[in-house]
Amino acid sequence: MTAGLRLLLAFLLAAGWSAEALAKPKNCITKAEQTVEWQVRHALRLREFAWRCDEKPHNAGTWEIWSRIDQKNAAQFQKMKDARAKVFEREFPEKHKVYLENWNGRIIIRYREYYLSDIDCKQTKTQLEDIDKKGFNAFTKMSARYKPEVLMDYRVCG
């Protein structure tokens, strides 16, 4: 490392930059980051469906279950959100917050506009009850079904 590069790095670190902030975009996500993306999408879907299934005409009683799951697993959900935010910070250093908000909005709108049938709401309630009873591991196992969707959106690092 040249003296000039060391000086620049020291200056950036002294100015509050972290080494992560200096990470170069990979243009791909790791397998661990892929798992986090599955989990985030599953949580967004469950939240949106629980909210919508709880209203007329379905009245499935799902929102209370979701709220309980959200409270019990708040720390794990926050870890997921933080890990995902780091990916966006790495890949889009200058506009990561905007891109993350846009990406979340895209996913949320998809689930808000999805036509829900009684069967969808019954399946959602069954999933929520299973997670509520068995814990976060049940949630993690269910989230793997989003792998194809994530693979369509992201390239996994080789």
N, C-alpha and C positions, 0 to 999 in steps of 0.2 A: 504494500500500500504506500503510495507516495505521501510525502509530507503535506502537500496541499490537500489531498483527499482526507488525511487524518485530521487536519485542521478544520476542514468543512464538517466532517462527522462530529468532531468535538463541539463545534459551534452549534450544530443542529441539536445534539443531545442536551447541551446546556440551555438551549432555547425551549426545551420541553418536548422535543420530538422523541418518540420512542423508536427502537429498532424496527418494530412492527410497522410503524408509519412509513418507514423507508423501504419496506418489502416491495419487490417488483411484482406486478400482476403475473399470474401463472397462466391466465386464459383457460383455466380448468379448475375443477374442484377435486379435493382428495376424497377417498372413500369415506372417511370420517365426516367430512363436510357434506357429502351426499346423504349420509344417514341423518344428519341434523336437518337438512332440507326436507327429507321425507317427514320427519317429526313435526316440523313447523307447518307443513301443508296439512298434515293430519289434524293438528290442533286447530288450525284455522277452519278446516271443514267441520270438525266436530262442534266448534263454537257457533259457527253460522247455522248449521243444521239444528243444533240444540235450541237456539234462539227462535228460528223459524218454525220448527216442529212444535214448539210450546204454544204457539198462537193458533187461532182458528184457521182453517177448519180441523187441524189435526189434534190439537190439545193433548200432546203426547206426554206431558210432564217431564220434559227433558232439560229445561233450563236449570232447575234446581240441582239435578245430578251433575250437569256440567260445572255449575258454580262450585259445588263441593270438590270436584276433581281439580278444578283450577286452583282452589285454595290449598288443597292437600299437596299439590305438585308445583306450587309457585316457584320454588327454588330450581327445580329441574327445567321448568318452562323458561325461566330467566336465563339459565345456562345456555339453552338452545338459542334463544334470541341473541344473546351476547356472541356466541360462536358464529352465528350467521352474519351478524353485523361485522365481525372481523373479516369475513370473506369479502363482503362488499367494500370494506375499507381498503383491503388489499387490491381488489380488482378495479375499483373505481375511486382512487385516492382523492380526487378533487370533488366528486359529486356523489359520494357513497350514500349520504342520507337521502338525497332526492331519489336515487336509483332504488334504494331499499323501500322507500315509501311507495314508489310507483309499482314495484314488483309485488309488494304486499297487496296493494290496491287491485292489481290484476287478478291475483288469486282470490281475494275476498269477493270481488264482483262476480267472478265465475261461480262461486258457491251461493251468493245471494240471488243470482239470476237463475240458478238451476231449478228446474221444475221438480218440486217435492211431491211424491205420492205418499199414501199411507204406508206403503211398504218401506219406502226410504226412511220414514220417521220411526217405524218399528225397528228397522235395522240399526238406526242411529241410537235409539234407546237401549237396545241390546248391547251395543258396543260400549255405551256410556256406563251401563250397569256392570259390565264385565271389568272395565277399567276401575270403576269405583270399588269393586269387590277385590280384584286381584292386584291393583296398583299400577305403578308406572311401567313395569315390564310388559304388562298386557298392552298398554298404549304403544310402546316401542315395537312390539311384534306386529301390531296392526298397521303401523306406519309404513312398513316395508312394501305394502301394496302400491305405494306411490313411486316406487322405483322407475317404472317405465315413463311416467310423466316427467320425473326429474331428469332422466336420461335424454328426453327430447329437448329439454331446456338447457342443459349443461353438458359439457364434455368432462369426463372424469379423467384425472391425471393418470398417465400410464405408469 
